[in-house]
Amino acid sequence: MKYRTLIFVSLSLPVLLIASLLIPDGERVVRVRAAGEQPVIARIKVRDEEELNRLVTSGLDLLEMRQGRDLFILTTNEQLEKLRGDGWDVRIDDEATRLNVISEASAAALFRDGYSTATEIRQRLESQAAAYPNLIELFSYGKSWEKINTGDQGGHPLYGIRLTNRLTAGPKPTLFLMAAIHARELVTAEIATRFIDYLLNGYQSDGDVRWLLDEHAIVVVPVSNPDGRVLAELGWSQRKNTNRSYATGCSNPPNSASQYGVDLNRNFSFMWGLVNRPTEPACGLTYPGPVAASEPETSSLQDLVRSLFPDQRGPANGDKAPSDATGILITLHSYGNLVLWPWGTTRNTAPNSVELEAVGKKLASYNQYQASQAIELYPVSGSTDDWSYGELGIASYTFEIGPDSGPCSGFFPSYSCLDEGEGGSFWAGNLQALLYAARIARAPYQLSQGPTPESVIAFEGSPGSITLKAIFDGRSNGNRAIANAEYYIGLPPWRGGAPAVLNPSDGNFDSPFENADALIGPVAKEKLIFVRARNTDGIWGPVRATSLTRQVPYIGARTRISRSGVFRSVR
């Protein structure tokens, strides 16, 4: 293990300021992490609901994993002895520790092997905003705790980007995507920035991307906790922000048993303090702060979301958002391969539980994650998605990216796990889930009940003749048979586009999964062609769009769609 002074030697001034602020007076001494402070993953058994509630309010570093009554914690040998002394049934999981726990030096090296630092992400977005002025707007929505408390000498601006074609009139439905509110969850910021890259790079060549940015606003906050992220870049297991106003004597460098700061995902104002209370240990990993939205990172994010979405839910906990409520919010976390929705505070279902579950399970069909109400993992309060749904009625979800075992699990997986590896390929499945979320953002509770256009292509078969082919799938949307399908040239239905009939390829619409096609007249290459389908309950699904391609694809009698949404023949 390196001495902290050796780690600090190569740091820039902002990082030096953060590191200096994080270490209280009297503790700025050089030391090596003691053997008892080495991180391990342990199983801790809960016998009943009362013991579960005691566990989640103890400040332990609970992981997003559960096997029956066994929950998992990232801890230290020293803390394990205290837990055993307090009567907990706890034991080290040697295999999980071997696969998921790496040294600070190895974790820090990941930023040389592919992961972007907070500074690099900001610089890249600035370059993209300059290169695509009509598609991307970079904005600041506040200041981090360090920036406020160093007189702007350290810390970071809180920033996001808004992706939309500014030349297309609104109003436009919004997909809000945020990442890295827990600093050490490295893959989340990478997924967010890759999504930005995908949309910008595909706008001119991909008709589906073009209509998404023409007709929607996609707002992304790629690093929600930049001060904490800087500590994670050093290889430290920092989860919280770096506010050291509420505690003394926390571990430095931070570890999974003790660290300064507030857990920002327990600090949101809806149902704050009902599970995770301010009486929790302030050095603990889930300390929610002294009051709701006490942290600038949280309060500023709440103000931002309120500015983007209308309040679509009544004041009572039992009030339901209308079926045509607009907007969707996704917060990216790691790890556990989960898609979660409200509530996390109570086992009672949310007023829109049927709709929330429908959207959640459809999202999970793309990334192949387990989908459930958040409390099925363990109880939490003050979380992002409980707040955004609870206060505003937004369809809100948490993605926990990465498996709970194997070489691509943990908070610091190899960068290659984004694209490959056992349990990896995080990007491919989550891209399709995010694209679906964008397509239904106009009315997610409603559109998720209808058939999904999983693929569409238009190509010139002979001069003057365009073949349009689409695949519709309603099996994850209520499993109702498809009744009819339509296409629109140039304008989508909500802008007055004229509908035309898509015919069932087998002669009948009679199942939840259907191929459909049409022969249409000449279409200008720049024109978008939109498709959608309706089920036997009369519910329309979302729109998908394509533009004309000159390449004639092979589409045999037996076809399927790949995860990327393109036609593939089945030989």
VEXDREN-2710 file (C-alpha; in Angstrom, 1 decimal):
% VEXDREN-2710
k/r/px/py/pz
1/MET/0.0/0.0/0.0
2/LYS/1.3/3.4/-0.9
3/TYR/1.7/6.2/1.6
4/ARG/-0.8/9.0/1.1
5/THR/1.9/11.6/0.5
6/LEU/3.1/9.5/-2.4
7/ILE/-0.4/9.4/-3.8
8/PHE/-0.8/13.1/-3.4
9/VAL/2.4/14.1/-5.1
10/SER/1.0/13.9/-8.6
11/LEU/-2.4/15.4/-7.9
12/SER/-3.6/18.7/-9.4
13/LEU/-4.5/21.6/-7.2
14/PRO/-8.3/20.9/-7.0
15/VAL/-7.6/17.4/-5.9
16/LEU/-5.1/18.5/-3.3
17/LEU/-7.7/20.9/-1.9
18/ILE/-10.3/18.2/-1.7
19/ALA/-7.9/15.8/-0.1
20/SER/-6.8/18.4/2.3
21/LEU/-10.3/19.3/3.3
22/LEU/-11.3/15.7/3.7
23/ILE/-8.6/15.1/6.3
24/PRO/-9.4/16.8/9.6
25/ASP/-6.8/18.8/11.5
26/GLY/-4.6/16.5/13.6
27/GLU/-5.0/13.6/11.2
28/ARG/-2.8/14.7/8.4
29/VAL/-0.1/12.1/9.1
30/VAL/1.4/9.5/6.8
31/ARG/0.2/6.0/7.5
32/VAL/-0.3/2.7/5.8
33/ARG/-3.8/1.1/6.0
34/ALA/-3.7/-1.4/8.9
35/ALA/-4.5/-5.1/8.3
36/GLY/-7.8/-4.7/10.1
37/GLU/-8.9/-2.0/7.7
38/GLN/-8.5/-4.1/4.6
39/PRO/-11.8/-4.4/2.7
40/VAL/-13.7/-7.7/2.6
41/ILE/-17.2/-8.7/1.4
42/ALA/-19.2/-10.5/4.1
43/ARG/-22.6/-12.1/4.3
44/ILE/-24.9/-11.0/7.1
45/LYS/-28.0/-12.9/7.9
46/VAL/-31.3/-11.2/8.9
47/ARG/-33.9/-13.3/10.7
48/ASP/-36.9/-11.0/10.4
49/GLU/-38.1/-7.6/9.3
50/GLU/-37.1/-5.9/12.5
51/GLU/-33.5/-7.1/12.1
52/LEU/-33.5/-6.0/8.5
53/ASN/-34.6/-2.5/9.4
54/ARG/-31.9/-2.4/12.1
55/LEU/-29.3/-3.5/9.6
56/VAL/-30.1/-0.9/6.9
57/THR/-30.0/1.9/9.5
58/SER/-26.6/0.9/10.9
59/GLY/-24.5/2.8/8.4
60/LEU/-23.0/-0.3/6.9
61/ASP/-21.9/-0.5/3.3
62/LEU/-24.8/-2.6/2.0
63/LEU/-24.3/-3.9/-1.5
64/GLU/-27.1/-4.3/-4.1
65/MET/-27.1/-8.1/-3.6
66/ARG/-29.4/-10.4/-1.7
67/GLN/-29.7/-14.2/-1.4
68/GLY/-32.7/-15.1/0.7
69/ARG/-32.0/-13.8/4.2
70/ASP/-28.4/-13.1/3.4
71/LEU/-27.4/-9.6/2.6
72/PHE/-23.9/-8.5/1.6
73/ILE/-21.7/-5.8/3.0
74/LEU/-18.4/-4.3/2.0
75/THR/-16.6/-4.0/5.3
76/THR/-13.3/-4.5/7.1
77/ASN/-12.1/-7.2/9.4
78/GLU/-12.0/-4.7/12.3
79/GLN/-15.7/-3.9/11.7
80/LEU/-16.6/-7.6/11.4
81/GLU/-15.4/-8.2/14.9
82/LYS/-17.6/-5.4/16.2
83/LEU/-20.6/-6.8/14.3
84/ARG/-20.0/-10.3/15.8
85/GLY/-19.7/-8.7/19.2
86/ASP/-23.1/-7.1/18.6
87/GLY/-24.7/-10.4/17.9
88/TRP/-24.9/-10.4/14.1
89/ASP/-24.6/-13.7/12.1
90/VAL/-21.8/-12.5/9.7
91/ARG/-19.1/-14.3/7.8
92/ILE/-16.6/-13.4/5.1
93/ASP/-17.5/-14.5/1.5
94/ASP/-14.1/-15.4/0.3
95/GLU/-15.1/-15.8/-3.4
96/ALA/-16.9/-12.5/-3.6
97/THR/-13.9/-10.8/-1.8
98/ARG/-11.5/-12.3/-4.2
99/LEU/-13.4/-11.2/-7.3
100/ASN/-14.7/-7.8/-6.2
101/VAL/-12.2/-6.3/-3.9
102/ILE/-9.1/-4.7/-5.4
103/SER/-6.4/-2.5/-4.1
104/GLU/-6.5/1.3/-4.3
105/ALA/-3.6/1.3/-6.7
106/SER/-5.3/-1.2/-9.0
107/ALA/-8.6/0.9/-8.9
108/ALA/-6.8/4.1/-9.6
109/ALA/-5.0/2.4/-12.6
110/LEU/-8.5/1.9/-14.2
111/PHE/-8.5/5.6/-15.2
112/ARG/-5.3/5.0/-17.2
113/ASP/-6.9/2.0/-18.9
114/GLY/-10.1/3.6/-20.2
115/TYR/-12.3/5.2/-17.5
116/SER/-12.7/9.0/-17.8
117/THR/-12.1/11.3/-14.9
118/ALA/-14.7/13.9/-13.9
119/THR/-12.5/16.6/-15.5
120/GLU/-12.1/14.6/-18.8
121/ILE/-15.9/14.1/-19.0
122/ARG/-16.5/17.8/-18.6
123/GLN/-13.9/18.7/-21.2
124/ARG/-15.4/16.2/-23.7
125/LEU/-18.9/17.7/-23.2
126/GLU/-17.5/21.2/-23.8
127/SER/-16.0/20.0/-27.1
128/GLN/-19.2/18.4/-28.1
129/ALA/-21.2/21.5/-27.3
130/ALA/-18.9/23.5/-29.5
131/ALA/-19.1/20.9/-32.3
132/TYR/-22.9/20.4/-32.3
133/PRO/-24.4/23.8/-31.3
134/ASN/-27.9/22.9/-32.6
135/LEU/-28.0/19.6/-30.7
136/ILE/-26.4/20.0/-27.4
137/GLU/-26.5/22.6/-24.6
138/LEU/-24.1/22.3/-21.7
139/PHE/-25.4/24.0/-18.5
140/SER/-24.6/24.5/-14.9
141/TYR/-27.2/23.9/-12.2
142/GLY/-25.3/24.6/-9.0
143/LYS/-22.0/24.1/-7.1
144/SER/-20.7/21.1/-5.2
145/TRP/-20.0/21.2/-1.5
146/GLU/-16.3/21.6/-2.0
147/LYS/-16.8/24.5/-4.4
148/ILE/-19.1/26.3/-2.0
149/ASN/-16.8/25.8/1.0
150/THR/-13.5/26.7/-0.7
151/GLY/-14.7/30.0/-2.2
152/ASP/-14.6/28.5/-5.7
153/GLN/-10.9/27.5/-5.2
154/GLY/-11.7/23.8/-5.2
155/GLY/-14.7/21.6/-6.0
156/HIS/-16.8/21.5/-9.1
157/PRO/-19.7/23.1/-10.9
158/LEU/-22.7/20.8/-11.1
159/TYR/-23.4/20.5/-14.8
160/GLY/-25.5/18.6/-17.2
161/ILE/-26.3/18.6/-20.9
162/ARG/-29.6/18.9/-22.9
163/LEU/-29.7/17.0/-26.2
164/THR/-32.4/18.1/-28.6
165/ASN/-32.7/19.6/-32.1
166/ARG/-33.1/23.2/-31.2
167/LEU/-34.6/23.9/-34.6
168/THR/-37.6/21.7/-33.9
169/ALA/-40.4/23.4/-32.0
170/GLY/-41.6/22.1/-28.7
171/PRO/-42.9/21.3/-26.2
172/LYS/-41.0/18.1/-26.0
173/PRO/-41.1/15.2/-23.6
174/THR/-38.0/14.6/-21.5
175/LEU/-35.9/11.6/-20.6
176/PHE/-33.7/12.5/-17.6
177/LEU/-30.6/10.3/-17.1
178/MET/-28.2/10.8/-14.2
179/ALA/-25.2/8.8/-13.1
180/ALA/-22.4/8.6/-10.5
181/ILE/-24.4/9.9/-7.5
182/HIS/-22.4/7.3/-5.6
183/ALA/-18.8/8.3/-6.5
184/ARG/-17.2/4.9/-6.7
185/GLU/-19.7/3.4/-9.2
186/LEU/-17.5/3.9/-12.2
187/VAL/-19.4/2.3/-15.0
188/THR/-22.4/4.6/-14.6
189/ALA/-20.7/7.7/-15.9
190/GLU/-19.3/5.8/-18.8
191/ILE/-22.8/4.5/-19.8
192/ALA/-24.1/8.1/-19.6
193/THR/-21.4/9.6/-21.7
194/ARG/-21.5/6.8/-24.2
195/PHE/-25.2/7.4/-24.6
196/ILE/-24.5/11.1/-25.4
197/ASP/-21.9/10.0/-27.9
198/TYR/-24.3/7.5/-29.5
199/LEU/-27.0/10.2/-30.0
200/LEU/-24.7/12.8/-31.4
201/ASN/-22.8/10.5/-33.7
202/GLY/-25.9/8.9/-35.0
203/TYR/-28.0/12.0/-35.7
204/GLN/-27.2/12.4/-39.4
205/SER/-27.1/8.6/-40.3
206/ASP/-29.7/6.9/-38.0
207/GLY/-33.3/7.9/-38.6
208/ASP/-34.3/6.5/-35.1
209/VAL/-31.8/8.7/-33.4
210/ARG/-32.8/11.7/-35.5
211/TRP/-36.5/11.5/-34.5
212/LEU/-35.6/11.1/-30.9
213/LEU/-33.6/14.3/-30.8
214/ASP/-36.1/16.1/-33.1
215/GLU/-39.1/15.3/-30.9
216/HIS/-37.6/14.9/-27.4
217/ALA/-35.3/16.5/-24.9
218/ILE/-32.8/14.1/-23.4
219/VAL/-31.1/15.6/-20.3
220/VAL/-28.0/13.9/-18.9
221/VAL/-26.1/14.6/-15.7
222/PRO/-23.1/12.2/-16.1
223/VAL/-21.4/12.9/-12.8
224/SER/-23.9/13.8/-10.0
225/ASN/-21.2/13.7/-7.2
226/PRO/-18.1/15.2/-8.7
227/ASP/-16.2/15.8/-5.4
228/GLY/-16.6/12.2/-4.4
229/ARG/-15.7/11.1/-7.9
230/VAL/-12.3/12.6/-7.5
231/LEU/-11.6/10.4/-4.5
232/ALA/-12.8/7.4/-6.4
233/GLU/-10.3/8.3/-9.1
234/LEU/-7.6/7.8/-6.5
235/GLY/-8.9/4.3/-6.0
236/TRP/-10.7/5.0/-2.7
237/SER/-14.1/3.5/-2.0
238/GLN/-15.8/6.8/-1.7
239/ARG/-19.6/6.5/-1.9
240/LYS/-20.8/9.8/-0.4
241/ASN/-20.1/13.4/-1.1
242/THR/-17.2/15.0/0.8
243/ASN/-19.1/17.2/3.3
244/ARG/-17.2/16.9/6.6
245/SER/-19.4/19.3/8.6
246/TYR/-21.4/16.6/10.4
247/ALA/-18.7/14.2/11.7
248/THR/-15.3/13.9/13.2
249/GLY/-12.9/11.1/13.3
250/CYS/-14.0/9.3/10.1
251/SER/-11.5/7.2/8.3
252/ASN/-8.9/8.8/6.0
253/PRO/-8.4/7.6/3.4
254/PRO/-12.1/6.7/3.2
255/ASN/-13.1/3.0/3.4
256/SER/-16.2/0.9/3.4
257/ALA/-16.6/1.1/7.2
258/SER/-16.1/4.9/7.7
259/GLN/-15.9/8.0/5.5
260/TYR/-16.9/11.6/5.6
261/GLY/-19.9/12.9/3.7
262/VAL/-23.6/12.3/3.1
263/ASP/-25.1/9.6/1.1
264/LEU/-26.8/11.7/-1.6
265/ASN/-29.1/8.8/-2.5
266/ARG/-30.6/9.0/1.1
267/ASN/-30.8/12.8/1.1
268/PHE/-33.7/13.5/-1.2
269/SER/-36.7/15.2/0.4
270/PHE/-39.6/12.8/-0.3
271/MET/-40.1/10.4/2.7
272/TRP/-36.7/11.5/3.9
273/GLY/-35.7/10.0/7.3
274/LEU/-38.4/7.3/7.4
275/VAL/-35.8/4.5/7.1
276/ASN/-32.4/6.1/7.0
277/ARG/-32.4/8.6/9.9
278/PRO/-30.1/11.4/10.9
279/THR/-29.3/9.4/14.1
280/GLU/-27.3/6.9/12.0
281/PRO/-23.5/7.1/12.4
282/ALA/-22.4/10.1/10.5
283/CYS/-19.3/8.3/9.3
284/GLY/-21.5/5.4/8.1
285/LEU/-22.0/4.8/4.4
286/THR/-25.7/5.5/4.3
287/TYR/-25.8/8.6/6.6
288/PRO/-28.7/10.7/5.1
289/GLY/-27.6/14.1/6.4
290/PRO/-29.1/16.1/9.2
291/VAL/-32.2/17.3/7.3
292/ALA/-33.8/16.6/3.9
293/ALA/-31.9/17.9/0.9
294/SER/-29.2/19.3/3.1
295/GLU/-26.5/18.8/0.4
296/PRO/-26.1/21.2/-2.5
297/GLU/-25.7/18.3/-4.9
298/THR/-29.1/17.0/-3.8
299/SER/-31.0/20.3/-3.5
300/SER/-29.7/21.6/-6.8
301/LEU/-30.6/18.4/-8.6
302/GLN/-34.1/18.6/-7.2
303/ASP/-34.4/22.1/-8.5
304/LEU/-33.2/21.0/-11.9
305/VAL/-35.7/18.1/-12.2
306/ARG/-38.6/20.4/-11.0
307/SER/-37.7/22.8/-13.8
308/LEU/-37.9/20.0/-16.4
309/PHE/-41.0/18.2/-15.4
310/PRO/-44.5/19.3/-14.4
311/ASP/-46.0/18.2/-11.1
312/GLN/-48.3/15.4/-12.2
313/ARG/-49.3/13.8/-8.9
314/GLY/-51.5/15.0/-6.1
315/PRO/-50.2/15.8/-2.6
316/ALA/-51.3/12.6/-0.9
317/ASN/-49.2/9.5/-0.9
318/GLY/-52.0/7.5/-2.5
319/ASP/-52.6/10.0/-5.3
320/LYS/-52.0/8.5/-8.8
321/ALA/-50.3/10.2/-11.7
322/PRO/-52.5/10.2/-14.8
323/SER/-52.0/7.6/-17.5
324/ASP/-50.8/10.3/-19.9
325/ALA/-48.2/11.7/-17.5
326/THR/-45.1/12.7/-19.4
327/GLY/-41.4/12.1/-18.8
328/ILE/-39.1/9.4/-17.5
329/LEU/-36.2/9.5/-15.1
330/ILE/-33.4/6.9/-14.8
331/THR/-30.6/6.9/-12.3
332/LEU/-27.6/4.7/-13.0
333/HIS/-25.9/2.8/-10.1
334/SER/-23.8/-0.3/-9.7
335/TYR/-24.0/-3.2/-9.2
336/GLY/-26.4/-6.2/-9.0
337/ASN/-28.1/-6.4/-12.5
338/LEU/-31.3/-4.8/-11.3
339/VAL/-34.1/-2.5/-12.5
340/LEU/-35.9/-1.0/-9.5
341/TRP/-38.9/1.3/-9.1
342/PRO/-40.7/3.0/-6.2
343/TRP/-41.3/2.5/-3.4
344/GLY/-38.1/1.7/-1.5
345/THR/-39.4/3.1/1.7
346/THR/-42.4/0.8/2.2
347/ARG/-43.7/-2.6/1.0
348/ASN/-46.9/-0.9/0.0
349/THR/-47.1/-0.5/-3.8
350/ALA/-47.0/2.9/-5.4
351/PRO/-50.2/4.3/-6.8
352/ASN/-49.0/3.7/-10.3
353/SER/-47.5/0.3/-9.5
354/VAL/-49.1/-1.5/-12.4
355/GLU/-47.6/1.0/-14.9
356/LEU/-44.3/1.3/-13.1
357/GLU/-43.9/-2.5/-13.2
358/ALA/-44.9/-2.6/-16.9
359/VAL/-42.2/-0.1/-17.8
360/GLY/-39.6/-1.6/-15.5
361/LYS/-40.1/-5.1/-16.8
362/LYS/-39.9/-3.9/-20.4
363/LEU/-36.6/-2.0/-19.6
364/ALA/-35.3/-5.2/-18.0
365/SER/-36.1/-7.2/-21.1
366/TYR/-33.3/-5.3/-22.9
367/ASN/-30.5/-5.5/-20.3
368/GLN/-31.7/-8.9/-19.0
369/TYR/-31.7/-7.6/-15.4
370/GLN/-34.0/-8.6/-12.5
371/ALA/-36.9/-6.2/-12.2
372/SER/-38.7/-5.4/-8.9
373/GLN/-40.0/-2.8/-6.5
374/ALA/-36.9/-1.3/-4.8
375/ILE/-37.8/-2.5/-1.3
376/GLU/-37.5/-6.2/-2.4
377/LEU/-33.7/-5.6/-2.1
378/TYR/-33.8/-3.7/1.2
379/PRO/-35.6/-0.7/2.6
380/VAL/-34.2/2.8/1.9
381/SER/-35.6/6.4/2.2
382/GLY/-34.6/9.6/0.6
383/SER/-33.7/8.0/-2.7
384/THR/-33.7/9.8/-6.1
385/ASP/-36.5/7.7/-7.7
386/ASP/-38.8/7.7/-4.7
387/TRP/-38.5/11.5/-4.7
388/SER/-39.0/12.1/-8.4
389/TYR/-42.0/9.8/-8.6
390/GLY/-43.4/10.8/-5.1
391/GLU/-43.2/14.5/-5.6
392/LEU/-43.7/14.8/-9.4
393/GLY/-45.3/11.6/-10.6
394/ILE/-42.4/10.9/-13.0
395/ALA/-41.9/7.2/-14.1
396/SER/-38.6/6.7/-12.2
397/TYR/-36.1/3.8/-12.2
398/THR/-32.8/2.8/-10.8
399/PHE/-30.5/0.6/-12.9
400/GLU/-27.9/-1.4/-10.9
401/ILE/-25.3/-2.2/-13.6
402/GLY/-23.1/-5.2/-13.4
403/PRO/-23.4/-8.7/-12.0
404/ASP/-23.1/-9.6/-8.3
405/SER/-20.3/-12.2/-9.0
406/GLY/-17.6/-12.9/-11.6
407/PRO/-14.8/-10.8/-13.1
408/CYS/-17.1/-8.0/-14.2
409/SER/-18.7/-7.4/-10.8
410/GLY/-17.9/-4.9/-8.2
411/PHE/-17.5/-1.1/-8.2
412/PHE/-14.2/-1.1/-10.0
413/PRO/-14.6/-3.6/-12.9
414/SER/-12.2/-3.6/-15.8
415/TYR/-13.1/-1.0/-18.5
416/SER/-13.3/-3.9/-21.0
417/CYS/-16.5/-5.1/-19.1
418/LEU/-18.4/-2.3/-20.8
419/ASP/-18.1/-4.3/-24.0
420/GLU/-17.1/-7.9/-23.2
421/GLY/-16.2/-10.4/-20.5
422/GLU/-18.1/-12.8/-18.3
423/GLY/-21.1/-10.9/-16.9
424/GLY/-20.0/-7.8/-18.9
425/SER/-21.1/-6.1/-22.1
426/PHE/-22.8/-3.5/-20.0
427/TRP/-23.2/-1.1/-22.9
428/ALA/-25.1/-3.1/-25.5
429/GLY/-28.1/-4.1/-23.3
430/ASN/-28.3/-0.8/-21.5
431/LEU/-28.2/1.2/-24.7
432/GLN/-31.4/-0.6/-25.9
433/ALA/-33.1/0.0/-22.6
434/LEU/-32.2/3.7/-22.7
435/LEU/-33.4/4.0/-26.3
436/TYR/-36.7/2.4/-25.3
437/ALA/-37.0/4.8/-22.4
438/ALA/-36.6/7.7/-24.8
439/ARG/-39.2/6.4/-27.2
440/ILE/-41.9/6.2/-24.5
441/ALA/-41.0/9.4/-22.7
442/ARG/-44.1/11.2/-24.2
443/ALA/-46.4/9.1/-22.0
444/PRO/-44.5/6.1/-20.4
445/TYR/-47.4/4.8/-18.3
446/GLN/-49.6/4.6/-21.4
447/LEU/-47.2/3.7/-24.2
448/SER/-45.6/0.9/-22.3
449/GLN/-49.0/-1.0/-22.4
450/GLY/-48.9/-1.1/-26.2
451/PRO/-46.8/-3.1/-28.7
452/THR/-43.1/-2.1/-29.2
453/PRO/-41.7/-1.5/-32.7
454/GLU/-38.5/-3.5/-32.1
455/SER/-37.1/-2.9/-35.6
456/VAL/-38.0/-1.0/-38.8
457/ILE/-36.2/-0.6/-42.1
458/ALA/-37.1/1.0/-45.4
459/PHE/-35.2/0.2/-48.6
460/GLU/-35.5/0.7/-52.3
461/GLY/-36.4/-2.7/-53.9
462/SER/-36.8/-1.4/-57.5
463/PRO/-36.8/2.1/-58.9
464/GLY/-39.7/4.1/-57.5
465/SER/-40.7/1.3/-55.1
466/ILE/-39.9/1.4/-51.4
467/THR/-40.3/-1.6/-49.1
468/LEU/-41.0/-0.9/-45.5
469/LYS/-40.7/-3.7/-43.0
470/ALA/-41.2/-3.6/-39.2
471/ILE/-41.3/-6.0/-36.3
472/PHE/-43.7/-5.4/-33.4
473/ASP/-43.5/-7.2/-30.1
474/GLY/-46.2/-7.0/-27.4
475/ARG/-45.1/-10.0/-25.3
476/SER/-43.5/-7.9/-22.6
477/ASN/-46.3/-5.3/-22.9
478/GLY/-49.3/-7.3/-21.6
479/ASN/-48.9/-10.1/-24.2
480/ARG/-52.0/-8.9/-26.1
481/ALA/-52.4/-9.6/-29.8
482/ILE/-51.6/-6.9/-32.2
483/ALA/-54.7/-5.5/-34.0
484/ASN/-53.3/-3.1/-36.5
485/ALA/-50.2/-1.1/-37.5
486/GLU/-49.5/2.2/-39.3
487/TYR/-46.8/4.2/-40.8
488/TYR/-46.4/7.9/-41.4
489/ILE/-44.1/9.7/-43.8
490/GLY/-42.4/12.9/-42.8
491/LEU/-44.5/13.8/-39.7
492/PRO/-45.4/11.7/-36.6
493/PRO/-49.0/11.3/-35.6
494/TRP/-48.9/14.1/-32.9
495/ARG/-47.8/16.6/-35.6
496/GLY/-50.6/15.7/-38.0
497/GLY/-48.9/13.0/-40.0
498/ALA/-51.2/11.1/-42.3
499/PRO/-51.6/7.4/-41.3
500/ALA/-51.2/4.6/-43.9
501/VAL/-51.7/0.8/-43.3
502/LEU/-48.9/-1.6/-42.5
503/ASN/-50.0/-5.1/-43.5
504/PRO/-49.3/-8.3/-41.5
505/SER/-46.6/-10.3/-43.3
506/ASP/-48.4/-13.6/-42.7
507/GLY/-51.8/-12.3/-43.7
508/ASN/-53.3/-11.8/-40.2
509/PHE/-52.6/-9.8/-37.1
510/ASP/-53.4/-12.4/-34.5
511/SER/-50.5/-12.7/-32.0
512/PRO/-48.4/-10.4/-29.8
513/PHE/-45.4/-10.8/-32.1
514/GLU/-45.9/-9.7/-35.7
515/ASN/-43.9/-8.8/-38.8
516/ALA/-45.5/-6.1/-40.9
517/ASP/-44.7/-4.6/-44.3
518/ALA/-45.9/-2.2/-47.0
519/LEU/-44.9/-1.1/-50.5
520/ILE/-44.9/2.6/-50.7
521/GLY/-44.1/5.2/-53.3
522/PRO/-41.0/7.3/-53.7
523/VAL/-39.7/8.9/-50.5
524/ALA/-37.0/11.5/-50.3
525/LYS/-33.9/10.2/-48.5
526/GLU/-34.1/12.9/-45.8
527/LYS/-37.7/12.0/-44.9
528/LEU/-38.3/10.0/-41.8
529/ILE/-40.8/7.1/-41.8
530/PHE/-42.6/6.5/-38.5
531/VAL/-44.3/3.2/-37.5
532/ARG/-46.5/2.2/-34.6
533/ALA/-48.9/-0.6/-33.7
534/ARG/-52.1/-1.0/-31.6
535/ASN/-53.1/-4.1/-29.6
536/THR/-56.6/-5.6/-29.2
537/ASP/-57.3/-3.5/-26.1
538/GLY/-57.0/-0.4/-28.4
539/ILE/-53.7/0.7/-26.8
540/TRP/-51.0/2.3/-29.1
541/GLY/-47.4/1.5/-28.4
542/PRO/-44.5/4.0/-29.0
543/VAL/-43.3/5.2/-32.3
544/ARG/-40.0/4.2/-34.0
545/ALA/-38.5/5.8/-37.1
546/THR/-36.2/5.1/-39.9
547/SER/-34.9/6.7/-43.0
548/LEU/-34.5/5.3/-46.5
549/THR/-31.5/3.0/-47.0
550/ARG/-30.2/2.0/-50.5
551/GLN/-29.0/-1.3/-49.2
552/VAL/-31.4/-4.3/-49.6
553/PRO/-31.2/-6.5/-46.5
554/TYR/-31.7/-10.2/-46.6
555/ILE/-35.0/-10.9/-44.8
556/GLY/-36.0/-14.6/-45.1
557/ALA/-39.1/-16.3/-44.0
558/ARG/-37.6/-16.9/-40.6
559/THR/-36.3/-13.7/-39.0
560/ARG/-35.5/-12.5/-35.6
561/ILE/-34.2/-9.2/-34.2
562/SER/-30.9/-8.9/-32.4
563/ARG/-30.4/-7.0/-29.2
564/SER/-29.2/-4.1/-31.3
565/GLY/-32.6/-3.9/-33.0
566/VAL/-31.5/-4.9/-36.5
567/PHE/-32.9/-7.7/-38.7
568/ARG/-30.9/-10.9/-38.6
569/SER/-31.7/-14.0/-40.6
570/VAL/-32.0/-17.3/-38.8
571/ARG/-30.2/-19.9/-40.8
END
